Amino acid sequence: MSDAVIRSKEGRIGILTVNNPPVNALAAAVRAGIKEGVEAFAQDASVDAIVLIGGGRTFIAGADIREFGKPPSGPNLNDVIATMENSPKLIVAALHGTPLGGGLETALGAHYRVALPTTRMGLPEVHLGLLPGAGGTQRLPRLTGAKYALEAILSGRHIPAAEAKSKGIVDAIVEGDLLKGAIAHTEMLLAQKAPRRRVRDLTVTLESPDLFAETEKSIARKARGFKAPWNIIKCVQAAVELPFDEGMKRERELFVELLTSSESAAQRYYFFAEREAAKVKDVPADTPQREIKSGGIIGAGTMGGGIAMNFANAGVPVTLLETSQEALDRGLKTIRTNYENTAKRGGMKAEDVEKRMALIKPTLNYDDLKDADVIIEAVFETMEVKETVFKKLDEVAKPGAILATNTSGLDVNQIASYTKRPGDVIGMHFFSPANVMKLLENVRGKATEKDVIATVMSFSKKIGKIPVLVGVCEGFVGNRMLRMRGIQSAYMMEEGALPQQIDKVIYDYGFPMGPFAMSDLAGNDVGWRIRQGKKEKEKRNVRYTGYVADAICELGRFGQKTGAGYYKYNLPDRTPIPDPEVEKIIEETSKKLGITRRAISDQEILERALYPMVNEGAKILEEGMAQRSLDIDVIWVNGYGWPVYRGGPMWWADNVVGLKTIHDALLKYRDASGDPFWEPAPLLKKLVQEGKKFSSV
Ligand code: TC6
């Protein structure tokens, strides 16, 4: 008997306690332990019924994701569940924590289920590019009806216990001690001579004959490029139309199809990547952290306001500082409107609007920041302004306060040098809108103390962000790589492609939109003003990229906000419409530059847009600006819409395209153009020579 599942008895009830920390994942030993336990109790005359429960913080939270893709060992989960379902002794599953995926499927193999009020259960396999392949798509609809099950499996959301009870997923909610409650419930069932109710024997309700066709239509946009949602619909349809055993066979086929897909491999990789990204190699998990009970934010503009909302959402009081009453009022009004809109849409309770507003204290006075544990500056992006702010902060902030800058491009080391405590200074690069975007690039300066890093990484999670630690370099990781795509998109436009062609290639790859539609959304004037300020033409060692962009801005085509940019718009409709006027501007630009326009293939567009990003990623990795290639992937998936089913730029390069293909394509474009832009990064060259991947670095 392995100790992954511990057997014990309470009176005439046999108890199986899963013991596989941290989340009782269904490793081979757990599957074997449950099966053997059920079989042993079936033979044991002193046992009348069985309770299956999880030890520690949760019932089984799912299959062991690390086992997917490896050769199978131990009993198959479906056999384990069938053994439970067919057990001659009644089985009750006792649920706490997060019974998810294979965990909930195991529970659906029990004859009854009880849960604590705090339990949140679900079938989240869709997020791993999979479907519940241990009967979940066949059993859940039998309990809840097809419509509810379909929504639950497609969303993968966590279902609270009360809702699960109302839908018949659990039979009772028990208060207090779960094991005691489960035993009491089991004894009651025994006393009532309750039947061993097998979920497989129930019939499925189909609420509407159009359910499946309508669901396909409704998910088309969101599920674009993903495989799992479509297979899930087919499975639930099978649950309605086929006998149980045949439905199970269909589920198996559709599950295996997903398991062997590169989409699921990418999503499973990404699950661990996101968790790994929160870890810092030279900052151990047990590094003591500074306490953060309150914060301060300088600047109540779009960024500062959004950051303040993150604090308030997490229940952390925050002081918001501005230089004029008018700016402060404007900032607070925007925050309030944001909250009120969320409440109107049902995203939060109306009374929470006031609760959150009460956590944001407006001020015009720096002295009000003296008690803040962390202060984030979100003011205008010039070094002069940052200097003033950080010198002032150095005067007022209490010793040990963390001083953060939200700069998206300035040198964090230089900013830190304006204080007498550079060890307390760090970058926290939020993405706009800061109250929505999950990505947070935390920027480590050369003097940043380890406990500051540890504190900021864990505080980032507290305020709902996905943090990634990066180093100080121009554009940090995300914008630095984005620039590569921007450069080549501009060149390709001059050489023969149109914005709509380039955008379509990028959209079809899986991004929410292409670079030109994105620029129209963000405002073309932002880059234009920066280029004017920087005298970019002289400064850059790459060929100037702004010819078309400048011409467009000179006509006042700033993007969606002016109804025209690279596209035209019939506002308020924001659908980009290709514009012959823009085509003319582009053609004239090519002519002026002496370029004969040519047809550029979609494949060339894809390679020229994305391979240089991978190459830049290699440089970032080599310079240590990102800790691992997975950090770069997390940044791109979370902050820039890289489709998660392609894993991120580095995973895609490693596992789908291959580094040699990318390396050789870079050389091909270098030789054709003579442009040193295309020189493969030394790290890329080295990995290709050694036959290794970015993930090995
Ligand atoms: C499935 O079941 C398919 C069945 C078909 C069968 C044929 N496996 O997130 P946390 C690790 S698919 C392996 O930080 P939380 C995690 O990596 C699966 N490891 O904690 C981390 O390790 P570290 C369906 C797992 O409290 C540690 O546990 N299930 C697994 O914020 C703690 O995790 C899911 O998709 C796993 N299944 O959240 C559930 N899960 O400490 C996925 C976690 O070494 N898991 N780990 O870094 C979750 O959603 C969350 O982890 C949680 C706990 C809600 C269970």
Residues whose N, C-alpha, C, O or C-beta is under 5 A from the ligand:
A	BS01	TC6	P22 V23 A25 A61 G62 A63 D64 I65 R66 L77 T98 L100 G101 G102 G103 P124 E125 L131 P132 G133 A134 R275
